[in-house]
Structures are given as structure tokens and as C-alpha cells.
Amino acid sequence: MPYPASAPLPSTIVTSNCGALIRTTNYFDSAHAAAGLFFMSWHAGTARLLIPASRLCALRDMQNATYVAVTRGRLAGVADCLEVMFDDGSAAPYAIYLQPHQYDRTIPGDNSGGIDVHLYPQRGRPIACNGFYRVVQRLPCLEVTAVML
């Protein structure tokens, strides 16, 4: 199922929600999506990762994860970046890094703990994953911390 575009400013990513689910978004028609950039939207305790068409091949690696670790920290001198690690139990889990312009808000303080993560390809149903959120000083982190679930 495609997610219809909303009409506001073309440089602003907008989502309308039904609880934790995204009802509509303009992301898939945005410059972010055209550039192949992932985007994370937070709502109702859920991290929703929007996946551009050019990066759909990554969905295979994401779906193999037992859980998803979303870690906030400083990356290459940039504060408040996010590491999104898809832990599949391997020695080299798939991970992506998001800069502040690739998400719509941060979780205040150190509200570490369990979260839901939804993966949103442009077409098809969202994929739900178990996850957790944490804050560290420096990224990359890539640490497996299953006790957080």
C-alpha cells in the first residue's frame, strides 16, 4: 500500500498518524527520498524508519534482525546523530547512520529502554520489529546489549 503525499512545504517531511502507524507522508516524494536518504519519524513510542525506493535492497538485511538498536550520540563531530543497528547475531550487523536532518525529533534526555520500530518501504505493509533506544557519547557504537529488551 503506498503512503499518499501530503501538501505542505516540499523541504519539510510531514506525517499524519493513526496511533503508531503512519497514515500519510510526503517523504516518498521528497528531496530526502530522491537522494536515497532514510528518514526516521517518532510517534507514540515508535521509531518509524522510512526507506527510499533506491535503498529497498537493504530491507533484506533489516528483516533478518532479532532486534533493532537505535543509539543517539556524536558522529564525526556532529551531535545527536542516530545509529540504527539491525542485530542479526552476526559479527557484522547491518547499520545505518542518520544525521539530525534525517529524523523529525529526538527522545529527550537519556530515556533508554524498549521501543517498537516500524520499517516503511514505499509500497507494502510496515514491518514491525522489537528494539531499544539508548544514548552514548560517541558513535559508532555497534554494541549488542540484548539485556535492554
C-alpha positions as CSV (number, residue, x, y, z in Angstrom):
1,M,0.0,0.0,0.0
2,P,1.6,3.3,-1.0
3,Y,1.6,6.2,1.5
4,P,-0.1,9.2,-0.1
5,A,1.8,12.5,-0.1
6,S,0.7,15.5,1.9
7,A,0.8,19.0,0.6
8,P,3.0,21.2,2.9
9,L,6.4,22.7,2.2
10,P,8.5,20.5,-0.1
11,S,11.5,20.7,2.2
12,T,9.6,19.6,5.2
13,I,8.8,15.9,5.9
14,V,5.3,15.6,7.2
15,T,3.5,12.5,8.5
16,S,-0.1,12.1,9.7
17,N,-0.6,9.3,12.2
18,C,-3.1,6.8,13.4
19,G,-1.5,5.8,16.7
20,A,2.0,4.5,16.0
21,L,1.1,3.9,12.3
22,I,1.8,6.4,9.5
23,R,-1.4,7.2,7.7
24,T,0.1,9.6,5.1
25,T,3.5,11.1,4.4
26,N,5.2,13.3,1.8
27,Y,8.5,11.6,2.4
28,F,8.5,9.4,-0.7
29,D,8.1,12.5,-2.9
30,S,10.7,14.5,-1.0
31,A,14.3,15.5,-1.8
32,H,15.4,13.2,1.0
33,A,13.9,10.1,-0.7
34,A,15.2,11.2,-4.1
35,A,18.7,11.5,-2.7
36,G,18.4,8.0,-1.2
37,L,18.3,9.2,2.4
38,F,16.5,7.2,5.1
39,F,14.2,9.2,7.4
40,M,13.0,8.4,10.9
41,S,9.8,9.7,12.3
42,W,9.0,9.2,16.0
43,H,5.4,8.9,17.3
44,A,3.6,7.1,20.1
45,G,6.8,5.5,21.4
46,T,7.6,4.0,18.0
47,A,10.6,4.7,15.7
48,R,9.3,4.6,12.1
49,L,12.1,4.2,9.5
50,L,11.0,5.4,6.0
51,I,13.0,3.6,3.3
52,P,13.6,5.2,-0.1
53,A,13.0,3.1,-3.2
54,S,16.7,3.3,-4.1
55,R,17.5,1.5,-0.7
56,L,14.9,-1.3,-0.8
57,C,17.7,-3.9,-1.2
58,A,18.6,-3.1,2.5
59,L,15.3,-4.3,3.7
60,R,16.5,-7.9,3.4
61,D,19.3,-7.2,5.9
62,M,16.9,-5.3,8.2
63,Q,14.3,-8.0,8.3
64,N,16.8,-10.6,9.4
65,A,17.4,-8.7,12.7
66,T,16.3,-10.1,16.1
67,Y,16.1,-6.6,17.3
68,V,16.9,-3.0,16.3
69,A,19.2,-0.8,18.5
70,V,18.6,2.9,18.0
71,T,21.6,4.8,19.5
72,R,22.0,8.5,19.8
73,G,25.4,10.1,20.0
74,R,28.1,12.2,18.3
75,L,29.3,11.0,15.0
76,A,32.3,12.6,13.2
77,G,31.8,15.8,15.2
78,V,28.1,16.1,14.6
79,A,25.9,15.9,17.7
80,D,22.7,14.0,18.0
81,C,23.2,11.5,15.2
82,L,21.4,8.2,15.3
83,E,22.9,4.7,14.7
84,V,20.2,2.2,13.7
85,M,21.7,-1.3,14.1
86,F,19.9,-4.4,12.9
87,D,21.3,-7.1,15.1
88,D,21.0,-10.5,13.4
89,G,23.5,-12.2,15.7
90,S,26.4,-11.9,13.2
91,A,29.8,-10.4,13.8
92,A,28.9,-7.6,11.3
93,P,25.3,-6.4,11.8
94,Y,23.7,-4.1,9.3
95,A,23.7,-0.5,10.5
96,I,22.8,2.9,9.1
97,Y,23.6,6.4,10.4
98,L,21.2,9.3,10.4
99,Q,22.1,12.9,10.8
100,P,19.7,15.4,12.5
101,H,18.1,16.4,9.2
102,Q,17.1,12.7,8.7
103,Y,14.7,12.5,11.7
104,D,11.9,14.6,13.0
105,R,12.7,14.7,16.7
106,T,14.9,13.3,19.4
107,I,13.9,11.5,22.5
108,P,14.6,13.9,25.4
109,G,17.4,13.1,27.8
110,D,18.6,9.5,28.4
111,N,15.2,7.8,28.1
112,S,16.8,4.4,27.4
113,G,14.6,1.4,27.1
114,G,12.5,-0.8,24.9
115,I,10.8,0.7,21.8
116,D,8.9,-0.5,18.8
117,V,10.5,0.0,15.4
118,H,8.4,0.0,12.2
119,L,10.1,-0.2,8.8
120,Y,8.2,1.6,6.0
121,P,9.0,0.8,2.4
122,Q,7.2,3.0,-0.1
123,R,4.9,0.1,-1.1
124,G,3.7,-2.8,1.1
125,R,2.9,-3.0,4.7
126,P,5.1,-1.7,7.5
127,I,7.3,-4.3,9.2
128,A,7.3,-4.3,13.0
129,C,10.5,-5.0,14.9
130,N,11.4,-5.1,18.6
131,G,14.0,-2.6,19.6
132,F,15.6,-0.4,22.2
133,Y,16.8,3.2,22.4
134,R,20.0,4.3,24.2
135,V,22.3,7.3,24.4
136,V,26.1,7.1,24.2
137,Q,28.9,9.7,24.0
138,R,30.3,8.7,20.6
139,L,29.2,6.7,17.5
140,P,29.7,4.2,16.0
141,C,28.6,2.1,19.0
142,L,27.5,-1.2,17.4
143,E,27.3,-2.9,20.8
144,V,25.0,-5.7,21.4
145,T,23.0,-5.1,24.5
146,A,20.2,-7.7,24.5
147,V,19.5,-7.2,28.2
148,M,17.9,-3.9,27.2
149,L,15.0,-5.7,25.6
